[in-house]
Amino acid sequence: MNNHSATPQTTLRKATNVSLAEALIIEAKSLRINISQAAEAGVSRAVAEKRAELWLAANRAALDSSNAYIEQNGLPLAGYRAF
């Protein structure tokens, strides 16, 4: 999976059109919210959430297997823990 972690300040910009509720736009403007930055933050958050969801789905079997092993056998080096 591609793990690009580019920040908005260092990436190229591409103009796009989005449709948002009129009342939301009016309120955002009245609060002096930069709509482009807010939209980018929201899309960025949605992308991160979807990547995490896909990673979890792709690795579910390995995680379940590891958890089952620990439930049956305990932590491999538990005897050496000082706490």
Backbone as numpy.savetxt, mean C-alpha at the origin, in Angstrom:
# Nx Ny Nz CAx CAy CAz Cx Cy Cz
7.50 -9.15 -8.51 6.65 -7.98 -8.51 7.55 -6.74 -8.51
7.09 -5.74 -9.17 7.86 -4.52 -9.30 7.65 -3.65 -8.07
8.73 -3.26 -7.40 8.61 -2.47 -6.17 9.18 -1.08 -6.36
8.61 -0.32 -7.26 9.04 1.06 -7.43 8.54 1.88 -6.27
9.41 2.67 -5.68 8.97 3.52 -4.58 9.30 4.97 -4.89
9.00 5.37 -6.10 9.29 6.74 -6.50 8.40 7.71 -5.75
8.95 8.83 -5.39 8.17 9.86 -4.71 7.64 10.83 -5.74
6.51 11.45 -5.46 5.92 12.38 -6.43 6.85 13.51 -6.84
7.76 13.94 -5.97 8.64 15.05 -6.29 9.71 14.67 -7.32
10.00 13.39 -7.48 11.10 12.99 -8.35 10.63 12.26 -9.61
9.34 12.14 -9.82 8.85 11.40 -10.97 8.33 12.35 -12.05
8.29 11.85 -13.26 7.72 12.62 -14.36 6.21 12.69 -14.17
5.63 13.73 -14.64 4.20 13.92 -14.52 3.52 13.62 -15.85
2.30 13.10 -15.78 1.48 12.86 -16.96 0.10 13.42 -16.67
-0.35 14.31 -17.51 -1.68 14.90 -17.33 -2.74 13.83 -17.56
-3.79 13.89 -16.75 -4.91 12.96 -16.90 -6.19 13.65 -16.47
-7.29 13.13 -16.89 -8.59 13.68 -16.50 -9.26 12.74 -15.52
-9.83 13.29 -14.49 -10.62 12.50 -13.54 -11.93 13.22 -13.29
-12.94 12.46 -12.95 -14.23 13.04 -12.61 -14.44 12.85 -11.11
-14.73 13.95 -10.43 -14.97 13.93 -9.00 -16.29 14.62 -8.70
-16.86 14.29 -7.57 -18.12 14.92 -7.18 -17.92 16.43 -7.06
-18.84 17.16 -7.62 -18.75 18.63 -7.64 -18.64 19.22 -6.24
-19.45 18.71 -5.32 -19.42 19.22 -3.95 -18.05 19.00 -3.31
-17.43 17.88 -3.63 -16.11 17.59 -3.08 -15.07 18.57 -3.63
-15.15 18.86 -4.90 -14.22 19.82 -5.52 -14.40 21.20 -4.89
-15.64 21.62 -4.73 -15.91 22.94 -4.14 -15.35 23.02 -2.72
-15.60 21.98 -1.94 -15.10 21.99 -0.56 -13.57 21.95 -0.53
-12.97 21.14 -1.37 -11.51 21.06 -1.41 -10.91 22.41 -1.76
-11.48 23.06 -2.75 -10.97 24.38 -3.14 -11.16 25.39 -2.01
-12.29 25.33 -1.33 -12.52 26.28 -0.23 -11.55 26.05 0.91
-11.07 24.83 1.05 -10.10 24.51 2.09 -8.65 24.64 1.59
-8.52 25.13 0.37 -7.20 25.34 -0.26 -6.40 24.04 -0.37
-7.10 22.97 -0.68 -6.45 21.68 -0.89 -6.03 21.58 -2.35
-4.79 21.21 -2.58 -4.30 20.99 -3.93 -4.90 19.67 -4.41
-5.85 19.77 -5.34 -6.60 18.59 -5.79 -5.68 17.59 -6.48
-4.74 18.04 -7.26 -3.82 17.12 -7.93 -2.99 16.34 -6.92
-2.46 17.03 -5.92 -1.67 16.34 -4.89 -2.52 15.38 -4.08
-3.74 15.79 -3.75 -4.62 14.93 -2.97 -5.01 13.69 -3.78
-5.29 13.88 -5.06 -5.64 12.75 -5.92 -4.46 11.80 -6.06
-3.27 12.37 -6.24 -2.08 11.53 -6.37 -1.82 10.74 -5.09
-2.01 11.36 -3.94 -1.83 10.67 -2.67 -2.83 9.52 -2.54
-4.07 9.77 -2.94 -5.09 8.73 -2.87 -4.80 7.57 -3.80
-4.37 7.87 -5.02 -4.04 6.80 -5.98 -2.81 6.04 -5.49
-1.83 6.76 -4.96 -0.64 6.12 -4.43 -0.99 5.15 -3.31
-1.86 5.57 -2.42 -2.31 4.72 -1.31 -3.06 3.50 -1.84
-3.91 3.69 -2.83 -4.67 2.58 -3.42 -3.73 1.58 -4.09
-2.70 2.08 -4.77 -1.72 1.20 -5.42 -0.97 0.38 -4.37
-0.54 1.03 -3.28 0.18 0.32 -2.22 -0.69 -0.75 -1.59
-1.96 -0.43 -1.34 -2.88 -1.41 -0.76 -3.09 -2.59 -1.69
-3.25 -2.32 -2.98 -3.46 -3.41 -3.95 -2.22 -4.27 -4.07
-1.03 -3.64 -4.09 0.22 -4.42 -4.13 0.32 -5.34 -2.92
-0.01 -4.82 -1.74 0.05 -5.63 -0.52 -0.94 -6.79 -0.61
-2.13 -6.51 -1.11 -3.16 -7.56 -1.27 -2.67 -8.65 -2.23
-2.09 -8.24 -3.35 -1.59 -9.22 -4.33 -0.41 -10.02 -3.78
0.48 -9.35 -3.03 1.62 -10.05 -2.43 1.12 -11.09 -1.45
0.16 -10.72 -0.62 -0.37 -11.64 0.36 -1.02 -12.84 -0.32
-1.78 -12.60 -1.38 -2.42 -13.69 -2.11 -1.37 -14.62 -2.74
-0.31 -14.03 -3.30 0.73 -14.83 -3.95 1.55 -15.63 -2.95
1.63 -15.16 -1.72 2.47 -15.80 -0.72 1.67 -16.50 0.39
0.36 -16.57 0.24 -0.51 -17.15 1.26 -0.10 -18.57 1.63
0.18 -19.43 0.64 0.53 -20.82 0.92 1.81 -20.91 1.75
2.81 -20.11 1.42 4.07 -20.14 2.17 3.86 -19.64 3.60
3.07 -18.59 3.76 2.80 -18.07 5.10 2.02 -19.09 5.94
1.03 -19.71 5.34 0.25 -20.72 6.06 1.13 -21.90 6.45
2.00 -22.32 5.55 2.91 -23.43 5.83 3.86 -23.09 6.97
4.42 -21.90 6.95 5.33 -21.46 8.00 4.61 -21.38 9.34
3.41 -20.82 9.34 2.63 -20.72 10.57 2.27 -22.10 11.12
1.91 -23.02 10.24 1.57 -24.37 10.68 2.79 -25.07 11.29
3.96 -24.89 10.69 5.19 -25.47 11.22 5.45 -24.96 12.63
5.33 -23.65 12.82 5.60 -23.05 14.13 4.56 -23.52 15.15
3.31 -23.66 14.74 2.28 -24.16 15.65 2.59 -25.58 16.10
3.09 -26.41 15.18 3.40 -27.81 15.50 4.72 -27.95 16.26
5.73 -27.17 15.88 7.08 -27.39 16.39 7.63 -26.27 17.25
6.94 -25.18 17.32 7.46 -24.02 18.04 8.49 -23.29 17.20
9.01 -22.20 17.75 10.03 -21.44 17.03 11.33 -22.24 16.99
12.01 -22.29 15.86 13.21 -23.13 15.73 14.29 -22.85 16.78
14.52 -21.64 17.16 15.59 -21.31 18.10 15.05 -20.80 19.43
13.83 -21.20 19.77 13.19 -20.70 20.98 14.01 -21.01 22.23
14.74 -22.11 22.24 15.55 -22.48 23.41 16.69 -21.52 23.69
17.05 -20.72 22.71 18.16 -19.78 22.86 17.70 -18.36 23.18
16.41 -18.17 23.30 15.88 -16.84 23.58 16.18 -16.45 25.01
16.57 -15.22 25.20 16.90 -14.72 26.55 15.70 -14.01 27.17
14.58 -14.01 26.51 13.40 -13.33 27.04 12.19 -14.24 27.00
